[in-house]
Amino acid sequence: MRWLLAALLAFLLTACSGGAPRDTVVVIPPGASIAKAGEILEEAGATSASGFVNHARFLGGDAPIKPGEYEVKKGMSAGDILKLLQSGKTVQRFVTVPEGMPSIMVWERLMAEERLKGEVAVPAEGSVLPDTYAYTTGETRAAVLKRMQAAMDKVFAELWAKRSPRTAVKDRNQAITLASIVEKETGVPAERRTVAGVYTNRLAVGMRLQADPTIIYPITKGKPLGRRILRSEILAVNDYNTYAMAGLPKGPIANPGKASIAAVLDPEPNDYLYFVAKGDGGHIFARTLAEHNENVRKWYELRRQRGEM
């Protein structure tokens, strides 16, 4: 009988407190007690602390509340809110890393997310898998970055295990480095394996890769250059400029996506050695220098017609 009276009292307290007056968002920190959650809810104007605590004590069952960010809808009762916090159905926030984004810009994007907390260093180039990642308000930037890097580790391990004998790369650093160049050289998904095939062929015969993005990387750390490449920059000798050296740069120039990594680990078996833009985002491929020079002439003519030269 005493239990029944207590439950009736809790019900009346909850009923008297009314439903949430408006939509609101609350953040329940890890380790928060029912009482602490009640205080947070009352401060947010979602429900009374006493009504929430009494409902939880007498009618809430044994399920614990879970930390995270929750959206409390207008009209939700203390009981509804308790069930929401017990369900763990938190608000999901997202941060997106596009394919080919350099690590300095990944860092800037993480630091710009005001709902995250804590500091992180600029991640190692090529260590982050481009994707969209969910997070909750109050989570640390370090935790989100750790998920991004763990995703890259997982994807690379899966792809490396299935690599083709045709691939020119010998280890992870070489694979991610070449994949980052392929990522920067073409935005056409269907071309990735073809471009990877070109670079594989060049590496096989000792030709320089001559990839423009490798000139830009030491200057901007992968950010857009915003102008034409200077002759002096083409001739610059450093660890990245593939116009001034044979072979691969010392490391990645961006964070490549899964498709570009897969492309360099299983390149198209073609005999192309050259390619040039054709004006629509794609490229024209050539086997000989004479054929390539004619393609370049056509590209320059197209640019002149557009008024770009």
C-alpha positions, 0 to 999 in steps of 0.5 A: 500500500505504501508503495502504491501511495508513493507511486501515486505521489510521483505520478501527481508530481509529474502531472503537475509539472506539465509537459516541456513548454518548448523544444530544447536540447540538453547535454547529460555528461558521463556519470551524471546521476538522476538528480544531476540530470534533473537539475540540467533538465530544470535549468533548460526549462524542460521539466521540474527536477523534482518531478523528474527525480520522483518519476525516475525513483518510483516509476522509472525502472532499473535502466540507467540514463545514458550520457549524450545530447538529447532533443526534448520535444515540446509536450514531453512529460518527465516520464517521456524524458526519462525514457529518452535518456534511458534509450540513448537516442542522442542527437547526432552531429556530423563533421565531414572530411571530403576525399583529398582534404589535406590534414591541415584543413581536417584540423581546421574543420575539427577546431571549428566545431564549437560543440567539440572540446579539447585540443588536437595537433594537426594529424599526420598527412594521409592518416585520416579516412575521408568520410562523415563522422557523427559526434555528440556535443561535449565530445573531445576532438581527440576522440573524433580524430581517433575514430577517423584514423581508426577508420583509415587503419581498418580500410587500408588493412582490408585493401592491402590484403587484396592488393594486385601484383600489378601495384607499384607500391611496397608499403603503406606509406607508398600506397597512401602517398600515390593514392593521395596524388591520384586523388588530387589529379582526378575528380572523376571516379571512373578515371582513378584506376586509369590514372593509377595505371599511368603512374604505375607505368611511369614508376616501372620505367623510371619516368618522373611522375610530374604531378602538379599537386606535388609542387603545391604541397610544400608551399601550402601544405595542400591548401589551394594555391590560388594562382598559377604555379611559378617556373621557379616552383616547378624547378624547386628541389624538395622531398615532394616535387615530382617534376624535380625528382624521380619516384614518389614523394616522401609522404602523402600530400592529402588524405585519399579516399577508399576508392583512390587507395583501391586504385593504386593497389589494383591499377588498371593494366593499361600502357598509357604514360601521359594524360592531360585535361580535356576541359570537363573535369576528365582527361585524355590519355596517351601512349606516346609523347607525340600523341600527348603533345597533340592532346596538349595543343588541343587543350590549350586551344580550348582554353584560348577559346574560353579566354583563359589564356 
